[in-house]
Amino acid sequence: MQVRIKCFATLSDHTPEGGVLALPAGGTVENVLTAIGLVPEDVKLVFVNSKHAEMDAPLADGDQLGIFPAVGGG
């Protein structure tokens, strides 16, 4: 299956070329993070098809993921 991925802010370098990643059927959000070189601790929020998702959320062909780091400021 293929999923579309967009990493934001300091994680943008981890967006796959073309924004698409091939995964085996039954893949999860955490599988995506591993495949693009991230660990769950690097990520604050993940959205799948514009809805908040947990690390163990199952993915389907054509899903769209937005991956965000923790943002600091002051």
C-alpha positions in Angstrom: 0.0 0.0 0.0 1.0 3.6 -0.5 0.5 6.5 1.9 1.2 10.2 1.4 3.4 11.8 4.1 4.1 15.5 4.9 6.5 16.2 7.8 6.4 19.8 9.2 8.8 22.3 10.8 12.0 20.7 12.1 10.9 17.2 10.8 10.5 18.4 7.2 13.7 16.7 6.1 12.1 13.3 6.8 9.4 13.7 4.2 10.0 11.0 1.7 10.9 12.0 -1.9 7.7 12.7 -3.7 5.8 12.6 -0.4 4.8 8.9 -0.9 5.9 5.9 1.0 5.2 2.2 0.2 4.3 0.1 3.2 3.2 -3.5 3.6 -0.5 -4.1 4.2 -1.4 -3.7 7.9 1.1 -0.9 8.5 0.7 1.6 11.4 1.7 5.1 12.1 4.7 3.9 14.1 5.8 1.8 11.0 5.8 5.0 9.0 7.9 6.8 11.5 10.5 3.9 11.6 10.6 3.9 7.8 11.4 7.6 7.5 14.0 7.6 10.3 12.0 9.0 13.2 11.2 7.6 16.7 7.9 8.4 18.5 9.7 10.7 20.9 10.5 13.0 18.0 6.8 13.5 17.2 4.2 15.5 19.0 1.2 15.1 16.7 0.2 12.9 13.9 -2.9 13.4 11.7 -4.2 10.7 9.4 -6.7 12.0 6.9 -7.0 15.2 8.9 -7.9 13.5 12.2 -5.6 13.0 15.2 -4.1 9.5 15.3 -2.1 7.5 17.8 1.1 5.6 17.1 -0.7 2.2 16.8 -3.3 3.5 14.4 -3.7 1.2 11.4 -3.2 2.7 7.9 -5.0 2.0 4.6 -3.9 2.5 1.0 -4.1 6.2 0.1 -4.1 7.6 3.6 -2.5 11.0 4.1 -0.3 11.6 7.2 0.8 14.9 8.7 3.6 14.6 11.2 4.4 17.4 13.5 7.2 18.0 16.1 6.8 19.6 19.5 7.0 23.3 19.0 8.6 25.6 21.6 8.5 29.3 21.8 8.3 32.1 24.2 
